[in-house]
Amino acid sequence: MGDLVDQCEARGLVTREPDPRDARARLVQFTPTGLLWLQAFKDAVAQAEREFRDEVGQDIATVVKIGLEAYAGGLA
């Protein structure tokens, strides 16, 4: 996770600030650019989901979603 935060920080998407409650910890926060990127990512996922649903139909899209949720739950 630290490597991912390092990469995001290097791209200006997040900052690390000292945690006022714990001197050992750092708070990771999105920058304005990071928030724009996050919204663009959410929009892209929503568009991909719409396109998939339009292509295969609601019933199949629902089955795939349930399957992916079950798969992701097994990874934890």
N, C-alpha and C positions, 0 to 999 in steps of 0.2 A: 504494500500500500504506500509505503514511503517513496518508492520509486515513481509511482503514479503521481503523487502529490508534487514531487520534484519536477516532473515533466510538465504538469499543469502550471506550476509556478514559473517555470522557465518560459512558458508561452504567454504569461500574463493573465492566466485565467483565474488564479487564486493567489491569496497572500497568506502568510503565516504570521500571526501576532502572538505575543506573550499572553498566556492565560492569567488574568489577575487573581484567580483563585488558587492556582497551582503553578509555581515557578518552574516546575519541570516540564510542563505541558505547553503546547502551542495550539492556538485556535486557527483552523483553516477556514478562510472565508472567500466566497466568490468575489471577483472584481466586477466592475460594470461590464467589461468585455466578456468575462466568464459567464455572467448572467445572460448576456445576449447569445453566447454560444450554447448555453444550456437550453434556452428557449428554442433556438434553431434545431437542436437535437430532438427536443420533444416534438416539434412540428414535423420533422422528418420521419420520426417513428410513427406518428399518427397518420401521416400520408401513406407510409408503407403499409400500415394495417388496413387503411381504407382500400388501397389498391388490391391488396391480397383478398380482402373480403369481397370486393367487386368481381374479382377474377374467379374465385372458387365458390362463392356463395356464403351466406350467413351460417348455414348449418355446419359446413366443413370448417369454416374459420373458427367457429366455436369449439369444435372437437379438437382442432389443432391447438387452440389457446389452452384448453383444459389439459391437454397432453404436455404442453410446454411448462405449464404451472406445476404439474405433478413432477416432471423431470427436474425442474429447478428446486422444488422442495426436497428432492432426494439428494441434492448436492450439499445441502447444509450440514 
